[in-house]
Amino acid sequence: MPREVALFDALVPALLFAFLAAACVWLALDWLFVRYGIYRHIWYPALFRLAVFASLFAACGLWIY
């Protein structure tokens, strides 16, 4: 896959699409975690949310490249 993608005559990094995909999956997971009360069992929920997003973004980025 190319490193840049032409989007409306502007070159954007291919990782932008990985970021958007990770954000969509993260929002769905976050909604599920809130709905089922998983964050009550986690010591520091904000750090856990960041770690989940970073893991998803890294996985999407590795999958693209």
CNS distance restraints for C-alpha pairs under 8 A (distance, minus, plus):
assign (resid   1 and name CA) (resid  64 and name CA) 7.10 0.50 0.50
assign (resid   1 and name CA) (resid  65 and name CA) 6.87 0.50 0.50
assign (resid   2 and name CA) (resid  14 and name CA) 7.14 0.50 0.50
assign (resid   3 and name CA) (resid  13 and name CA) 5.92 0.50 0.50
assign (resid   3 and name CA) (resid  14 and name CA) 5.49 0.50 0.50
assign (resid   4 and name CA) (resid  11 and name CA) 5.70 0.50 0.50
assign (resid   4 and name CA) (resid  12 and name CA) 5.38 0.50 0.50
assign (resid   4 and name CA) (resid  13 and name CA) 4.49 0.50 0.50
assign (resid   4 and name CA) (resid  14 and name CA) 5.33 0.50 0.50
assign (resid   5 and name CA) (resid  10 and name CA) 7.98 0.50 0.50
assign (resid   5 and name CA) (resid  11 and name CA) 5.40 0.50 0.50
assign (resid   5 and name CA) (resid  12 and name CA) 5.42 0.50 0.50
assign (resid   5 and name CA) (resid  13 and name CA) 6.22 0.50 0.50
assign (resid   5 and name CA) (resid  14 and name CA) 5.97 0.50 0.50
assign (resid   6 and name CA) (resid  10 and name CA) 5.38 0.50 0.50
assign (resid   6 and name CA) (resid  11 and name CA) 4.55 0.50 0.50
assign (resid   6 and name CA) (resid  12 and name CA) 6.40 0.50 0.50
assign (resid   7 and name CA) (resid  11 and name CA) 6.15 0.50 0.50
assign (resid   7 and name CA) (resid  12 and name CA) 6.71 0.50 0.50
assign (resid  12 and name CA) (resid  16 and name CA) 7.06 0.50 0.50
assign (resid  14 and name CA) (resid  18 and name CA) 7.15 0.50 0.50
assign (resid  15 and name CA) (resid  19 and name CA) 6.06 0.50 0.50
assign (resid  15 and name CA) (resid  61 and name CA) 6.27 0.50 0.50
assign (resid  15 and name CA) (resid  64 and name CA) 7.94 0.50 0.50
assign (resid  16 and name CA) (resid  20 and name CA) 6.26 0.50 0.50
assign (resid  17 and name CA) (resid  21 and name CA) 6.10 0.50 0.50
assign (resid  18 and name CA) (resid  22 and name CA) 6.01 0.50 0.50
assign (resid  18 and name CA) (resid  57 and name CA) 6.41 0.50 0.50
assign (resid  18 and name CA) (resid  60 and name CA) 5.28 0.50 0.50
assign (resid  18 and name CA) (resid  61 and name CA) 5.76 0.50 0.50
assign (resid  18 and name CA) (resid  64 and name CA) 7.51 0.50 0.50
assign (resid  19 and name CA) (resid  23 and name CA) 6.04 0.50 0.50
assign (resid  19 and name CA) (resid  57 and name CA) 5.89 0.50 0.50
assign (resid  19 and name CA) (resid  60 and name CA) 7.71 0.50 0.50
assign (resid  20 and name CA) (resid  24 and name CA) 6.26 0.50 0.50
assign (resid  21 and name CA) (resid  25 and name CA) 6.31 0.50 0.50
assign (resid  21 and name CA) (resid  60 and name CA) 7.56 0.50 0.50
assign (resid  22 and name CA) (resid  26 and name CA) 5.87 0.50 0.50
assign (resid  22 and name CA) (resid  53 and name CA) 6.82 0.50 0.50
assign (resid  22 and name CA) (resid  56 and name CA) 5.42 0.50 0.50
assign (resid  22 and name CA) (resid  57 and name CA) 5.17 0.50 0.50
assign (resid  22 and name CA) (resid  60 and name CA) 6.75 0.50 0.50
assign (resid  23 and name CA) (resid  27 and name CA) 6.07 0.50 0.50
assign (resid  23 and name CA) (resid  53 and name CA) 7.20 0.50 0.50
assign (resid  23 and name CA) (resid  57 and name CA) 7.90 0.50 0.50
assign (resid  24 and name CA) (resid  28 and name CA) 6.44 0.50 0.50
assign (resid  25 and name CA) (resid  29 and name CA) 6.20 0.50 0.50
assign (resid  25 and name CA) (resid  56 and name CA) 7.90 0.50 0.50
assign (resid  26 and name CA) (resid  30 and name CA) 5.87 0.50 0.50
assign (resid  26 and name CA) (resid  52 and name CA) 7.35 0.50 0.50
assign (resid  26 and name CA) (resid  53 and name CA) 5.99 0.50 0.50
assign (resid  26 and name CA) (resid  56 and name CA) 7.39 0.50 0.50
assign (resid  27 and name CA) (resid  31 and name CA) 6.11 0.50 0.50
assign (resid  28 and name CA) (resid  32 and name CA) 6.33 0.50 0.50
assign (resid  29 and name CA) (resid  33 and name CA) 6.11 0.50 0.50
assign (resid  30 and name CA) (resid  34 and name CA) 6.15 0.50 0.50
assign (resid  30 and name CA) (resid  49 and name CA) 7.62 0.50 0.50
assign (resid  31 and name CA) (resid  35 and name CA) 5.99 0.50 0.50
assign (resid  32 and name CA) (resid  36 and name CA) 6.12 0.50 0.50
assign (resid  33 and name CA) (resid  37 and name CA) 5.88 0.50 0.50
assign (resid  33 and name CA) (resid  38 and name CA) 5.05 0.50 0.50
assign (resid  33 and name CA) (resid  39 and name CA) 6.39 0.50 0.50
assign (resid  34 and name CA) (resid  38 and name CA) 6.43 0.50 0.50
assign (resid  34 and name CA) (resid  39 and name CA) 6.50 0.50 0.50
assign (resid  37 and name CA) (resid  41 and name CA) 7.79 0.50 0.50
assign (resid  38 and name CA) (resid  42 and name CA) 7.08 0.50 0.50
assign (resid  39 and name CA) (resid  45 and name CA) 5.89 0.50 0.50
assign (resid  42 and name CA) (resid  48 and name CA) 7.65 0.50 0.50
assign (resid  44 and name CA) (resid  48 and name CA) 6.38 0.50 0.50
assign (resid  45 and name CA) (resid  49 and name CA) 6.08 0.50 0.50
assign (resid  46 and name CA) (resid  50 and name CA) 6.32 0.50 0.50
assign (resid  47 and name CA) (resid  51 and name CA) 6.11 0.50 0.50
assign (resid  48 and name CA) (resid  52 and name CA) 6.11 0.50 0.50
assign (resid  49 and name CA) (resid  53 and name CA) 6.26 0.50 0.50
assign (resid  50 and name CA) (resid  54 and name CA) 6.08 0.50 0.50
assign (resid  51 and name CA) (resid  55 and name CA) 6.04 0.50 0.50
assign (resid  52 and name CA) (resid  56 and name CA) 6.18 0.50 0.50
assign (resid  53 and name CA) (resid  57 and name CA) 6.05 0.50 0.50
assign (resid  54 and name CA) (resid  58 and name CA) 6.03 0.50 0.50
assign (resid  55 and name CA) (resid  59 and name CA) 6.10 0.50 0.50
assign (resid  56 and name CA) (resid  60 and name CA) 6.16 0.50 0.50
assign (resid  57 and name CA) (resid  61 and name CA) 6.03 0.50 0.50
assign (resid  58 and name CA) (resid  62 and name CA) 6.07 0.50 0.50
assign (resid  59 and name CA) (resid  63 and name CA) 6.08 0.50 0.50
assign (resid  60 and name CA) (resid  64 and name CA) 6.26 0.50 0.50
assign (resid  61 and name CA) (resid  65 and name CA) 6.31 0.50 0.50
